[in-house]
Amino acid sequence: MSADSNAAKLPVVQAQVVQAHVVQAQPAQAQVVGQPVQVVYQPAPGYTGPPMPIQIDQQGAQQAWILYGIGCFLCWCCGPCGPCFWYAVACMYFCKPEEQRKHLQEQRNAAICSLVTAIISTVLLIAVIIAYVVFVAAAVNSAEGQYYYSYSDYSYRSYYSYSR
């Protein structure tokens, strides 16, 4: 079969060309109203309005957990400096008015965790100090029966030699 015989079998389609008109649109004088991306909300003291925005609670909780982490780092590296940060996190939450605290659940979690950690570390620190004092006192009492060096006559004496 040739190409001419295939062309004879195909139907012929006729097309019409329509001339298109281009219309230019002109913008209307409309007033553009937008919404702000982020609203910073500072409630007045004694706030009794609607619940606090979730973003403020999340930002406060994030700051609290960062301070908690700094406190952990300082506790491991600098000893008793860490609980100061943990107490600060708890104070930042519990010093807010009760109406605000009701709406700040994520900050509440960080504050309670910080407060419990600070109290436990403070109690352990006091226990370690008491144990150290008791250990030193016991060591001093047991050293009284030991030999000692006298600077007055540069001789080596025994505590037991005086008791005879």
Salt bridges, closest charged atoms under 4 A:
GLU99 OE2 - LYS102 NZ 3.45
ASP153 OD2 - ARG157 NH2 1.83
